[in-house]
Amino acid sequence: MENMKLEPEVLRPVLRNMNDISRNREIFLDSMRKSLDKITEELQLIQSVANCPEQIQKLDTNVYKQRLLKLSQNIRNFQESWQQKIAILSQEQTVLESELRKFESNLYKYENVTSRIGKQTSAMSSIKKNKRCYDYKEIKDLHELIAKTGYTDNWSNEDHLLFLKMRKKCNSIPALVAAIRVKCPDLTAETIVNHEAWYKIYLNLREKQQSSIREWRKQKEMEKMKMKNREDETEAETLKEISREKSNSNITKDLSICVTDKRRTTKTDSSVDINNQKKELIKQWKAEKENKRLMEEEQSRILIESKLAAQEKHKRERLERLRTVLAEHREKKSMEISSEVSKDDSRSHYNPMLIKAFRKQDTEFTRKKKNLIAVRKLAQNRTVKIVRSQIAKKQDHSTLLNPTEVWKEKCRIPDPNTRESKKLQYIKDVPRLYVQWRNKESMEIKDALTFL
């Protein structure tokens, strides 16, 4: 903090927070120390009473028992209270560590700001890119990389999945950047390139981890093979020793023919005892080996059974969940169908007798209309011979160019002084108010269709 060049407005709250944290830490430790001192003093007093024979003679057991119970209660209370406080502190520690990781991941953005003022944006992006790549190259373990950047390099899951999808389709980094920018315009080209570099390092570290796991498995297999070969060698050596001892016993038997019967019997007894001991040892070794094999088989069988039971339990739970979801879906569907049926029932139904009567009236009306139109057409088509002598009448020219009564009525100007009451009209004579069964156009179209 002393060597850092910070402004006093920035440095003052930081120092204040540090002082507050150190003060709270001292208070916390003092309270813990005081409670521990009280418990240790009480424990020492109780131990001094137990170690002194004179005090034991004068000891009141009930009082001593009460003191022990009180001490145990104090210890229990101390454990519970401080476990809660420690749990709270551990939670705060995890929160601080996560914030510290975020701060460290974003720290490179704000380092050496004064030195980069006035430089071009390309230089800034190259510095940041090199910084991030340098940070990634320092990491040599996949777990360290995941702990530092997570599984998605602090990207959201949707953006990372889109990145993987486009990475499979695109062959070059510019095409990848362009494709992602179309979907996510908020991501800059620099962040996409940095994410590509991080993903390459992630794949490399994951491949290294998988190769190390494969090597470890091969090493384990080799060790198993060596153990098996060693066991076979020991078994072969034991068989050789047995055959050698048998041959030696045969030789001793051949040589002992010249010796007295007593010595011969003692030697044969000793060789038989040695052979019996070796046979017993071989039997014990085989029995131990068989027991070990049976134990391994039993352990593997129990492990397989537990795995199968867990899988079966998982399948049953999944089946139960599917059944409950299906039952809920069926119930919901039945409720919807019942509501639709109730809605359909609530609708008003027409009386079929009325519909039949109205249709009958329609057919009767159309029949009459067709007959009327046919009669009119026949009358128009009928040729009537008009005799000239019949229309020759005496003509009267007195009304020629004289206004008619209708024309006078149309040209009459109403007098505003005279208030005449308007004549009442019947509702069927008023235009646009009376109801027609069919309009004129539809009737003409229907008549034209009937006579085609």
C-alpha angles and dihedrals in degrees: 000000000000094000094046118102104224134151116253091241089059097038098048098065091043092055091045091053091048092052092048092050093049091047092050090048092053091049090049093050093045092053091048091047093050094051091047091049091053092050093047092049091051091047092050091051091051091048091049090054091050093048096048113080093198092056090045089059091052094039122129105216096204093053091045090049091050090051091051092049091048091050093050090048091051091050091049093049090048092052094047096046095045093043089057091048091047090050090053090049091049090053090050088048092054091048091049092047091051091049090047091052090050090048092050091048090053096036095092089064092064102036119112093002094157093052092052097050111119095019124121123266091243091060090049092051092048092050092050092046093050091047093053093044090049090052090050094047091056089062114087101173131065093223091055091051092049091047090052103040106011125229093299104036090252090304122131117260093246093052092046092050089049089050092053092047094050091043090061092050100042123071099196137040095242090053090048091050092048093048093049093045089056091056098034111028091173091070114085125219090247094057091047092051091048090050090051090053091048092049092052090053089047092053091047093051092045091051090050091051092050091048091050089051090051091049090049090052091049090050091051091050090050091050090051090050091049091051090050092049091047091052091049090050093050090049091050091048091051090051090050091050091050092050091045091050090048090052090047090050090051090051092049089049091053092048094046092063090088093050126083122277093251095056090043092054092047092050093047091049092050092048091048090051092050091048091048091050091050091047090050091050091050091049091049091049092049091046091051091048091049091048091050091050092048091049091051091048090049092050092049090047092050090048092050091047091050091050091049091047091050091049091047091049090050090050092049092049091048091048090050091050091049091048092051091048091048092048091050090048092049091047091049090048092049090049090052092048092048091049090050091048091049090049090050090048091050091057117097114255123213121238109249091212091059091047090051092050093049091049090051090052090050093053091047092050093048091048092053092046092051092051091049092051091048092052091049092051092049091051091050093048094048111102114221119198109224116199117222092222092057094060095041102106137149110281124221116206096181093100095047112128091357119131116252127226092255091052091049091051091051093048095045114117112219117235111238092207094060114072109206120184114240116245116252117242129208113250093241090056093053108095119240093013106075121078122242123198092222130007119241098250095052090048092051091049091049092048091050091051093049094053096046 
